[in-house]
Amino acid sequence: MEHSGAGLHVQFWGVRGSIPTPHAANMRYGGNTACVEVRLQGGPPVVLDAGTGIRRLGLELRGCPLIHLLLTHFHWDHIQGLPFFDPLHHPAQTLDVWSSAPPARLQATLEQQMSTPYFPVNLTEPPRRPSYNQATGHGFEVGGIKVQPIELHHPGGSTGYKLSANGASVVYATDHEPGSAVHDAALLEVAAGADLLIIDSQYTPEEHQAREGWGHGTWLDSARTAREAGVKRLILFHHDPARDDEAVAALVENARTEFFPTEAAREGWTIQI
């Protein structure tokens, strides 16, 4: 673990995009889908997305009285771990869920996921009754952390988040495809000077030519965004399911030619900023 004072603690529980890939060739970086934990020392966890990585996180959070969950959107790889999130099934634990959708839509979407014929346990049955909240453009605070939503460019929409506390800041911008001037400008404005930029880097530029409109970025997009925004560190995220460890490492080397302080997200990795 890296230590540099009482700022924000960041831990990666799921880093893969699209679908879990539990293959031996992917284990250095990990095969679980998106889930990142951010918290202040002594504060409740703020969890970004509920991909399959949230299952293991839930086991670590047994007994934690309050957990905040910020969802970027409702595509499967960002919510598919929620039914297996252990704190959801314990009455002494409260799950506070946020998304850009109105609370009624957020609730209906998650309840549908955990209903017949998709899942045998209903979300409406106690103790599985989260609180539902809308992440507005004006920002809000959870767990002592200021949260600023960012509208991203993705089919059906996606919301990124800037989390700030004690002079430290993390920007989580997965499922964003550069190319929309409005969305790109908004991301640059919010990410300016951030300590950490965790951003969708699923494709190579060559791959993206055949996948334009799918809603994901490239290592080159990410490196240029990081450089223009003046962030301190870039973390490539949402690794393609077809990309093994060696190929992910190659993306990092490519990105470092444009923005040197670049690394790839890997499961179990913790950063203190």
ABEGO torsion letter per residue (X at the ends): XBBAEBBBBBBBABABBGBBBBBAAAAAAEABBBBBBBBBBGBBBBBBEABAAAAAAAAAABGBABBBBBBABABAAAAAAAAABAAAABAABBBBBBBABBAAAAAAAAAAABBOAABABBAABOABBBBBBBBBAAEBBBGGBBBBBBBBBBBGEBBBBBBBBGGBBBBBBBGBBBGBAAAAAAAAAAABGBABBBBBAABBAAAAAAABGAGBBBAAAAAAAAAAAGBABBBBBGBBAABBAAAAAAAAAAAAAABABBBBBBBGBBBBX
